[in-house]
């Protein structure tokens, strides 16, 4: 995020019915099914969706390979259940008639050998890479305001659609907010873009705005929308053909939407469909957890944290913290504190955050961060229970 005090910043979100998010949802549903079968299951599931077609590929692994056949037989039903829950029953993308092709296969033995621990060797990271976490004091959830409210708008509209209150709305939608900052704090929305699929071909952009505006106003802080705010609701007009019938989808193409909306760096690795031995996912969650606890502890108003790993190596190669000039103590001291407060090996992360659970399907839309922790362990990386452990080491 900019170091300037007065500026505007824009982030976008996409709904659960966006083609890429349909694919993320299916990939994470496959992951959840395998982890429910075996907490240490290995999964790298990718999904592609287009008109009347879903293709699922990648690698899966269970300790007893003979059980894979049963799991493979469930994949098609898992995909159809996701599509039905999202709300697709349109002519060329219907949960009952879409063709589902399952190309999943057993995990590579070479990858498994580097990841699985033995008595002589600690479990290593599932891949090399860099992961970033970020937190800031702009919202109670310690998230950047533009992406937080872009998500909230689409989540609210999805609730209205699925409850039956707004039957004219379709599953596919995108939002985009340009937020004004004054003295470094978000104070209003200068422009708002919303494109949403609708069922009635006769609806105009003005008609759609009349449907969605009350929900948008309910979500945004009071006073953020004023006479100067530019509204762009379905600016191209008709939006009836949506989802994978309107545009192909692929797992992992919305990583900025999944994280911080461009307000902070992203390591480049997608999350959905990957089991938590893969540090692309688990270490990104750990980095967010640490950054959030740094801000929650009052050590900084903003914090970016980077971790790096090598495939087959357990401990992170580096830990980097930047508090962007807002810190109450030296960044290097915070780096040492977080290293002592949490075991950042792949197994240490999974154990601390309880990641070997079927908690991933719910992350596939509306962001992996800034969500309330669930009682069953979902979004455990959003807890702020490590703040004292960090400050006690300074």
C-alpha positions as CSV (number, residue, x, y, z in Angstrom):
1,X,0.0,0.0,0.0
2,X,1.1,3.5,-0.7
3,X,3.3,5.4,1.9
4,X,1.4,8.6,0.9
5,X,-1.2,10.0,3.2
6,X,-3.8,11.2,0.7
7,X,-4.5,8.9,-2.3
8,X,-7.0,6.5,-3.8
9,X,-6.6,2.7,-4.0
10,X,-8.7,0.1,-5.9
11,X,-9.4,-3.6,-5.3
12,X,-11.7,-6.0,-6.9
13,X,-13.5,-9.2,-5.8
14,X,-15.4,-11.9,-7.7
15,X,-18.4,-14.0,-6.5
16,X,-18.6,-17.7,-5.9
17,X,-20.2,-18.0,-9.3
18,X,-17.3,-16.5,-11.2
19,X,-15.8,-19.2,-13.5
20,X,-12.5,-19.2,-11.7
21,X,-14.2,-19.4,-8.3
22,X,-16.3,-22.3,-9.5
23,X,-13.0,-24.1,-10.2
24,X,-11.5,-23.1,-6.9
25,X,-14.6,-24.4,-5.1
26,X,-14.5,-27.8,-6.8
27,X,-10.7,-28.2,-6.2
28,X,-11.1,-27.4,-2.5
29,X,-14.2,-29.7,-2.2
30,X,-12.0,-32.5,-3.5
31,X,-9.4,-31.6,-1.0
32,X,-11.9,-31.5,1.9
33,X,-13.2,-35.0,0.9
34,X,-9.8,-36.5,0.9
35,X,-8.8,-34.9,4.2
36,X,-12.0,-36.0,5.8
37,X,-11.0,-39.5,4.7
38,X,-7.5,-39.1,6.0
39,X,-6.1,-36.0,7.6
40,X,-2.6,-36.5,6.1
41,X,-4.0,-37.0,2.5
42,X,-1.9,-35.4,-0.3
43,X,-3.9,-33.3,-2.8
44,X,-3.0,-31.1,-5.7
45,X,-6.3,-30.8,-7.6
46,X,-6.8,-28.4,-10.5
47,X,-10.1,-27.7,-12.2
48,X,-11.0,-26.3,-15.6
49,X,-14.6,-25.3,-16.5
50,X,-16.2,-24.2,-19.7
51,X,-19.5,-24.5,-21.5
52,X,-21.2,-27.8,-20.3
53,X,-17.8,-29.2,-19.2
54,X,-15.7,-29.6,-16.0
55,X,-12.3,-31.2,-16.1
56,X,-10.5,-32.1,-12.9
57,X,-6.8,-33.2,-12.9
58,X,-3.8,-33.4,-10.7
59,X,-2.4,-35.6,-8.0
60,X,-3.9,-37.2,-4.9
61,X,-2.5,-39.6,-2.3
62,X,-3.7,-41.7,0.6
63,X,-1.5,-43.9,2.9
64,X,-3.5,-46.9,1.6
65,X,-3.6,-46.6,-2.2
66,X,-6.4,-49.2,-2.5
67,X,-8.8,-46.6,-1.0
68,X,-8.1,-44.2,-3.9
69,X,-10.5,-46.1,-6.2
70,X,-13.5,-45.3,-3.9
71,X,-12.5,-41.7,-3.7
72,X,-12.1,-41.5,-7.4
73,X,-15.7,-42.7,-7.8
74,X,-16.9,-39.8,-5.6
75,X,-15.3,-37.0,-7.6
76,X,-18.0,-36.4,-10.1
77,X,-20.7,-36.1,-7.4
78,X,-18.5,-33.7,-5.4
79,X,-18.2,-31.4,-8.5
80,X,-22.0,-31.5,-9.2
81,X,-22.8,-30.7,-5.5
82,X,-20.5,-27.6,-5.7
83,X,-22.2,-26.4,-8.9
84,X,-25.7,-26.9,-7.5
85,X,-24.8,-25.1,-4.3
86,X,-23.4,-22.1,-6.2
87,X,-26.6,-21.9,-8.1
88,X,-25.9,-23.0,-11.7
89,X,-28.9,-24.6,-13.4
90,X,-28.7,-22.7,-16.7
91,X,-29.0,-24.4,-20.1
92,X,-25.3,-24.6,-20.9
93,X,-24.0,-25.0,-17.4
94,X,-26.3,-27.1,-15.3
95,X,-25.3,-29.2,-12.2
96,X,-27.3,-32.2,-13.5
97,X,-26.1,-32.2,-17.1
98,X,-22.6,-30.8,-17.2
99,X,-20.0,-33.3,-18.3
100,X,-17.5,-34.0,-15.6
101,X,-14.1,-35.6,-16.6
102,X,-11.9,-36.9,-13.7
103,X,-8.2,-37.1,-14.6
104,X,-6.8,-37.2,-11.0
105,X,-4.1,-39.7,-10.4
106,X,-1.8,-40.9,-7.6
107,X,0.8,-38.5,-6.3
108,X,4.4,-38.6,-7.7
109,X,6.6,-40.9,-5.5
110,X,9.5,-38.4,-6.0
111,X,7.5,-35.5,-4.6
112,X,6.2,-37.7,-1.7
113,X,9.8,-38.8,-0.9
114,X,10.9,-35.2,-0.3
115,X,7.9,-34.2,1.8
116,X,7.1,-37.2,4.0
117,X,9.2,-37.3,7.2
118,X,11.0,-40.3,8.5
119,X,12.8,-41.2,11.7
120,X,16.0,-39.8,10.2
121,X,14.6,-36.8,8.4
122,X,12.1,-34.2,9.4
123,X,9.2,-33.6,7.0
124,X,10.1,-31.0,4.4
125,X,8.2,-28.3,2.5
126,X,6.2,-29.5,-0.4
127,X,7.8,-27.0,-2.7
128,X,10.2,-24.1,-2.9
129,X,8.8,-20.6,-2.8
130,X,8.1,-17.3,-1.1
131,X,4.9,-16.5,0.9
132,X,3.7,-13.2,2.2
133,X,1.3,-12.2,5.0
134,X,-0.1,-8.7,5.6
135,X,-2.2,-7.0,8.2
136,X,-3.2,-3.4,8.8
137,X,-5.4,-1.4,11.2
138,X,-7.8,-0.1,8.5
139,X,-10.7,-2.4,9.5
140,X,-11.6,-4.4,12.6
141,X,-10.5,-7.5,10.7
142,X,-7.1,-6.0,10.2
143,X,-7.5,-6.1,6.4
144,X,-7.1,-3.4,3.7
145,X,-10.4,-1.7,3.3
146,X,-10.8,-1.9,-0.5
147,X,-10.6,-5.7,-0.7
148,X,-12.5,-6.2,2.6
149,X,-15.6,-4.3,1.4
150,X,-15.4,-5.5,-2.2
151,X,-15.7,-9.1,-0.7
152,X,-18.5,-8.0,1.7
153,X,-20.7,-6.6,-1.1
154,X,-20.6,-9.8,-3.1
155,X,-21.1,-12.0,0.0
156,X,-24.2,-9.9,0.9
157,X,-25.6,-10.2,-2.6
158,X,-25.0,-14.0,-2.7
159,X,-26.9,-14.3,0.6
160,X,-29.8,-12.3,-0.8
161,X,-29.8,-14.4,-4.0
162,X,-29.6,-17.8,-2.3
163,X,-32.2,-16.9,0.3
164,X,-34.7,-16.2,-2.4
165,X,-35.0,-12.5,-1.6
166,X,-33.5,-11.5,-4.9
167,X,-34.4,-14.2,-7.5
168,X,-33.4,-12.0,-10.4
169,X,-29.7,-12.1,-9.5
170,X,-27.5,-14.8,-11.0
171,X,-24.4,-16.5,-9.4
172,X,-21.7,-14.7,-11.5
173,X,-20.6,-11.2,-10.3
174,X,-17.7,-8.9,-9.8
175,X,-17.2,-5.9,-7.6
176,X,-14.5,-3.1,-7.6
177,X,-14.0,-0.3,-5.1
178,X,-11.9,2.7,-5.3
179,X,-11.4,3.9,-1.7
180,X,-10.2,7.4,-0.8
181,X,-7.6,7.8,1.9
182,X,-7.0,10.9,3.9
183,X,-4.1,11.1,6.4
184,X,-3.5,7.4,5.7
185,X,-7.0,6.3,6.7
186,X,-9.9,5.1,4.4
187,X,-12.7,7.7,4.4
188,X,-14.9,7.1,1.4
189,X,-15.6,5.5,-2.0
190,X,-14.9,7.5,-5.0
191,X,-16.1,4.9,-7.5
192,X,-17.9,1.6,-7.3
193,X,-18.2,-1.0,-10.1
194,X,-20.6,-3.9,-9.8
195,X,-21.3,-6.3,-12.6
196,X,-23.8,-9.0,-11.8
197,X,-25.5,-11.7,-13.8
198,X,-29.3,-11.4,-13.9
199,X,-32.0,-13.8,-14.9
200,X,-34.5,-11.4,-16.6
201,X,-33.1,-10.3,-20.0
202,X,-35.3,-7.2,-19.8
203,X,-33.5,-5.7,-16.8
204,X,-31.6,-2.5,-17.5
205,X,-28.5,-1.3,-15.6
206,X,-30.8,1.1,-13.7
207,X,-33.0,-1.9,-12.7
208,X,-30.1,-3.9,-11.5
209,X,-28.8,-0.9,-9.5
210,X,-32.2,-0.6,-7.8
211,X,-31.9,-4.2,-6.7
212,X,-28.3,-4.1,-5.4
213,X,-27.9,-0.6,-4.0
214,X,-29.7,-1.2,-0.7
215,X,-27.3,-4.2,0.0
216,X,-24.3,-2.2,-0.9
217,X,-25.3,0.7,1.4
218,X,-25.9,-1.8,4.2
219,X,-22.3,-3.2,3.9
220,X,-20.3,0.0,3.5
221,X,-19.5,2.3,6.5
222,X,-21.8,5.2,6.9
223,X,-20.8,8.3,4.9
224,X,-18.6,6.4,2.5
225,X,-21.1,6.8,-0.3
226,X,-21.9,10.4,-1.2
227,X,-22.9,12.6,-4.1
228,X,-19.4,12.5,-5.6
229,X,-19.3,8.6,-5.7
230,X,-19.4,7.3,-9.3
231,X,-21.6,4.2,-9.7
232,X,-21.0,1.8,-12.5
233,X,-23.6,-1.0,-12.2
234,X,-23.6,-3.5,-15.2
235,X,-21.9,-0.8,-17.3
236,X,-22.1,-2.9,-20.5
237,X,-25.8,-3.5,-20.1
238,X,-27.2,-7.1,-20.3
239,X,-25.4,-9.8,-18.3
240,X,-27.5,-12.9,-18.6
241,X,-25.0,-15.5,-19.8
242,X,-22.6,-16.0,-16.9
243,X,-20.3,-18.5,-15.3
244,X,-18.2,-21.0,-17.3
245,X,-20.7,-20.8,-20.2
246,X,-19.8,-17.1,-20.6
247,X,-16.0,-17.4,-19.9
248,X,-13.8,-20.4,-19.1
249,X,-12.6,-20.8,-15.5
250,X,-9.4,-22.3,-14.0
251,X,-8.2,-23.0,-10.4
252,X,-5.9,-20.4,-9.0
253,X,-6.3,-17.5,-11.3
254,X,-7.7,-15.1,-8.6
255,X,-4.8,-15.0,-6.1
256,X,-4.9,-11.2,-5.6
257,X,-8.6,-11.5,-4.9
258,X,-7.8,-14.4,-2.5
259,X,-5.3,-12.3,-0.5
260,X,-5.0,-8.5,-0.1
261,X,-6.4,-7.0,-3.3
262,X,-3.1,-5.8,-4.4
263,X,-2.4,-3.8,-1.2
264,X,0.4,-6.1,-0.3
265,X,2.7,-8.6,-2.1
266,X,1.7,-12.1,-3.0
267,X,4.2,-14.9,-3.4
268,X,2.6,-16.2,-6.6
269,X,1.4,-19.6,-5.5
270,X,-2.3,-20.3,-5.6
271,X,-4.1,-21.8,-2.6
272,X,-7.1,-23.8,-3.7
273,X,-6.9,-27.6,-4.3
274,X,-3.6,-27.8,-2.3
275,X,-3.2,-29.8,0.9
276,X,-1.5,-28.0,3.8
277,X,1.9,-29.8,3.3
278,X,2.2,-27.4,0.4
279,X,3.7,-24.2,1.8
280,X,2.1,-22.1,-1.0
281,X,-1.0,-22.5,1.1
282,X,0.0,-23.3,4.7
283,X,2.9,-20.8,5.0
284,X,0.8,-18.0,3.4
285,X,-1.7,-18.7,6.2
286,X,1.0,-18.7,8.8
287,X,2.4,-15.4,7.4
288,X,-1.0,-13.8,7.6
289,X,-1.4,-15.1,11.2
290,X,1.9,-13.7,12.3
291,X,1.3,-10.3,10.5
292,X,-2.1,-10.1,12.1
293,X,-0.8,-10.8,15.6
294,X,1.9,-8.2,15.2
295,X,-0.7,-5.6,14.4
296,X,-3.1,-6.9,17.0
297,X,-0.3,-6.7,19.6
298,X,0.0,-3.0,18.9
299,X,3.5,-3.4,17.6
300,X,2.6,-1.7,14.3
301,X,-0.3,-0.3,12.3
302,X,0.8,-2.2,9.2
303,X,3.0,-5.3,8.9
304,X,4.2,-7.3,5.9
305,X,5.9,-10.7,6.7
306,X,7.7,-12.9,4.2
307,X,8.7,-16.6,4.6
308,X,10.7,-18.6,2.1
309,X,11.2,-22.4,1.8
310,X,13.0,-25.1,-0.2
311,X,11.4,-28.3,-1.3
312,X,12.2,-31.1,1.1
313,X,13.7,-28.7,3.7
314,X,11.7,-28.3,6.9
315,X,12.8,-24.9,8.3
316,X,12.1,-21.6,6.5
317,X,15.1,-20.2,4.8
318,X,14.3,-16.7,5.8
319,X,11.8,-14.6,7.8
320,X,11.4,-10.9,6.8
321,X,9.2,-8.3,8.6
322,X,8.5,-4.7,7.4
323,X,6.2,-2.5,9.5
324,X,6.4,0.3,6.9
325,X,7.6,3.0,9.4
326,X,4.6,2.3,11.7
327,X,6.4,0.0,14.1
328,X,6.9,0.5,17.8
329,X,10.1,-1.6,17.8
330,X,12.9,-2.7,15.5
331,X,11.8,-5.0,12.6
332,X,14.7,-7.3,13.1
333,X,13.6,-7.8,16.7
334,X,10.1,-8.7,15.6
335,X,11.6,-11.2,13.1
336,X,13.4,-12.9,16.0
337,X,10.2,-12.8,18.1
338,X,8.0,-14.4,15.6
339,X,10.6,-17.1,14.9
340,X,10.5,-18.0,18.6
341,X,6.7,-17.8,19.0
342,X,5.8,-20.3,16.4
343,X,7.3,-23.5,14.8
344,X,7.4,-22.5,11.1
345,X,8.2,-26.0,9.7
346,X,5.4,-27.4,7.6
347,X,4.3,-29.8,10.3
348,X,4.6,-27.1,12.9
349,X,2.3,-24.8,11.0
350,X,-0.2,-27.5,10.4
351,X,-0.2,-28.5,14.1
352,X,-0.4,-24.9,15.4
353,X,-3.2,-23.9,13.1
354,X,-5.0,-27.2,13.0
355,X,-4.9,-27.4,9.2
356,X,-5.4,-31.2,8.7
357,X,-9.2,-30.8,8.7
358,X,-11.8,-30.4,5.9
359,X,-12.0,-26.6,6.3
360,X,-11.0,-25.5,2.8
361,X,-14.1,-25.4,0.6
362,X,-15.4,-22.3,2.6
363,X,-12.2,-20.4,1.7
364,X,-12.7,-20.7,-2.1
365,X,-14.7,-17.4,-2.4
366,X,-14.7,-14.0,-0.7
367,X,-11.1,-14.2,0.4
368,X,-8.9,-16.4,2.5
369,X,-8.2,-13.6,5.0
370,X,-10.2,-11.2,7.1
371,X,-12.8,-13.9,8.0
372,X,-13.9,-14.8,11.5
373,X,-12.4,-18.0,12.9
374,X,-14.9,-20.9,12.9
375,X,-15.6,-23.1,15.9
376,X,-14.5,-26.2,13.9
377,X,-11.1,-24.7,13.1
378,X,-11.8,-22.9,9.9
379,X,-9.9,-19.7,9.4
380,X,-7.7,-20.5,12.4
381,X,-5.1,-18.3,10.9
382,X,-7.3,-15.3,11.7
383,X,-7.0,-15.7,15.5
384,X,-5.0,-13.2,17.4
385,X,-3.9,-15.5,20.2
386,X,-0.2,-15.2,19.5
387,X,0.1,-11.5,20.3
388,X,1.3,-12.1,23.8
389,X,3.8,-14.7,22.8
390,X,5.3,-12.3,20.3
391,X,5.5,-9.3,22.6
392,X,7.0,-11.4,25.4
393,X,10.0,-12.2,23.2
394,X,10.8,-8.5,22.5
